Amino acid sequence: MTDSKHVRVRDLLEERGLSIAKAAMLCKVNYSSMCRIVGGKEPAYPKRGKRIAEALGWTGDPAELFEEVEE
């Protein structure tokens, strides 16, 4: 991977052993959107971000889940 940053949700999916497809089903987000969100190419707007955070068991501020982090 050439980028040294990614969004935190990607780490959470890896920790939980979830594929993007499985996470999309759990979060009730279409697969294409979930790919773009995990890739940092699409924002997880507040309502959708909260739904994703809850479905994945994120206990912090949902906005933090979609912040860029260093690899």
ZADO-1210 file (C-alpha; in nm, 4 decimals, padded with zeros to 6 digits):
<atoms>
<atom x="00.0000" y="00.0000" z="00.0000" code="MET" pos="1"/>
<atom x="00.1428" y="00.3370" z="-00.0935" code="THR" pos="2"/>
<atom x="-00.0539" y="00.5546" z="00.1488" code="ASP" pos="3"/>
<atom x="00.0660" y="00.5748" z="00.5058" code="SER" pos="4"/>
<atom x="-00.2746" y="00.6760" z="00.6433" code="LYS" pos="5"/>
<atom x="-00.6161" y="00.5147" z="00.6588" code="HIS" pos="6"/>
<atom x="-00.9379" y="00.5558" z="00.8552" code="VAL" pos="7"/>
<atom x="-00.9694" y="00.3907" z="01.1962" code="ARG" pos="8"/>
<atom x="-01.2724" y="00.1821" z="01.0963" code="VAL" pos="9"/>
<atom x="-01.0408" y="-00.0324" z="00.8836" code="ARG" pos="10"/>
<atom x="-00.8435" y="-00.1292" z="01.1952" code="ASP" pos="11"/>
<atom x="-01.1648" y="-00.2103" z="01.3797" code="LEU" pos="12"/>
<atom x="-01.2801" y="-00.4412" z="01.1000" code="LEU" pos="13"/>
<atom x="-00.9460" y="-00.6217" z="01.1122" code="GLU" pos="14"/>
<atom x="-00.9648" y="-00.6532" z="01.4931" code="GLU" pos="15"/>
<atom x="-01.3153" y="-00.7976" z="01.4668" code="ARG" pos="16"/>
<atom x="-01.2184" y="-01.0300" z="01.1798" code="GLY" pos="17"/>
<atom x="-01.4835" y="-00.8771" z="00.9550" code="LEU" pos="18"/>
<atom x="-01.4721" y="-00.8353" z="00.5813" code="SER" pos="19"/>
<atom x="-01.6100" y="-00.5171" z="00.4315" code="ILE" pos="20"/>
<atom x="-01.8989" y="-00.7199" z="00.2881" code="ALA" pos="21"/>
<atom x="-01.9924" y="-00.8665" z="00.6286" code="LYS" pos="22"/>
<atom x="-01.9576" y="-00.5269" z="00.7964" code="ALA" pos="23"/>
<atom x="-02.1808" y="-00.3691" z="00.5318" code="ALA" pos="24"/>
<atom x="-02.4512" y="-00.6283" z="00.6042" code="MET" pos="25"/>
<atom x="-02.4234" y="-00.5780" z="00.9815" code="LEU" pos="26"/>
<atom x="-02.4317" y="-00.1997" z="00.9475" code="CYS" pos="27"/>
<atom x="-02.7088" y="-00.1947" z="00.6854" code="LYS" pos="28"/>
<atom x="-02.4908" y="00.0062" z="00.4472" code="VAL" pos="29"/>
<atom x="-02.4552" y="-00.0912" z="00.0839" code="ASN" pos="30"/>
<atom x="-02.1287" y="-00.2609" z="-00.0044" code="TYR" pos="31"/>
<atom x="-02.0066" y="00.0124" z="-00.2413" code="SER" pos="32"/>
<atom x="-02.0564" y="00.2832" z="00.0180" code="SER" pos="33"/>
<atom x="-01.8892" y="00.0741" z="00.2872" code="MET" pos="34"/>
<atom x="-01.5865" y="00.0235" z="00.0605" code="CYS" pos="35"/>
<atom x="-01.5591" y="00.3974" z="00.0041" code="ARG" pos="36"/>
<atom x="-01.6014" y="00.4738" z="00.3753" code="ILE" pos="37"/>
<atom x="-01.3390" y="00.2184" z="00.4816" code="VAL" pos="38"/>
<atom x="-01.1104" y="00.3496" z="00.2075" code="GLY" pos="39"/>
<atom x="-01.1519" y="00.7063" z="00.3351" code="GLY" pos="40"/>
<atom x="-01.3063" y="00.8201" z="00.0067" code="LYS" pos="41"/>
<atom x="-01.6573" y="00.8860" z="00.1352" code="GLU" pos="42"/>
<atom x="-01.7622" y="01.0432" z="00.4634" code="PRO" pos="43"/>
<atom x="-01.9776" y="00.8471" z="00.7031" code="ALA" pos="44"/>
<atom x="-02.2384" y="01.1135" z="00.7553" code="TYR" pos="45"/>
<atom x="-02.3526" y="01.1469" z="01.1193" code="PRO" pos="46"/>
<atom x="-02.6534" y="00.9112" z="01.1159" code="LYS" pos="47"/>
<atom x="-02.4818" y="00.6452" z="00.9077" code="ARG" pos="48"/>
<atom x="-02.1598" y="00.6836" z="01.1072" code="GLY" pos="49"/>
<atom x="-02.3476" y="00.6309" z="01.4320" code="LYS" pos="50"/>
<atom x="-02.5199" y="00.3220" z="01.2896" code="ARG" pos="51"/>
<atom x="-02.1854" y="00.1783" z="01.1754" code="ILE" pos="52"/>
<atom x="-02.0226" y="00.2493" z="01.5123" code="ALA" pos="53"/>
<atom x="-02.3075" y="00.0836" z="01.7027" code="GLU" pos="54"/>
<atom x="-02.3154" y="-00.2223" z="01.4755" code="ALA" pos="55"/>
<atom x="-01.9395" y="-00.2716" z="01.5146" code="LEU" pos="56"/>
<atom x="-01.9445" y="-00.2223" z="01.8916" code="GLY" pos="57"/>
<atom x="-01.7424" y="00.1005" z="01.8886" code="TRP" pos="58"/>
<atom x="-01.7848" y="00.2661" z="02.2285" code="THR" pos="59"/>
<atom x="-01.6086" y="00.5955" z="02.1560" code="GLY" pos="60"/>
<atom x="-01.7295" y="00.8977" z="01.9662" code="ASP" pos="61"/>
<atom x="-01.8528" y="00.7697" z="01.6281" code="PRO" pos="62"/>
<atom x="-01.6677" y="01.0520" z="01.4481" code="ALA" pos="63"/>
<atom x="-01.3351" y="00.9126" z="01.5786" code="GLU" pos="64"/>
<atom x="-01.3995" y="00.5883" z="01.3935" code="LEU" pos="65"/>
<atom x="-01.3706" y="00.7690" z="01.0615" code="PHE" pos="66"/>
<atom x="-01.0631" y="00.9799" z="01.1365" code="GLU" pos="67"/>
<atom x="-00.7381" y="00.9175" z="00.9520" code="GLU" pos="68"/>
<atom x="-00.4704" y="00.7344" z="01.1492" code="VAL" pos="69"/>
<atom x="-00.1097" y="00.6462" z="01.0746" code="GLU" pos="70"/>
<atom x="-00.0355" y="00.2900" z="00.9695" code="GLU" pos="71"/>
</atoms>
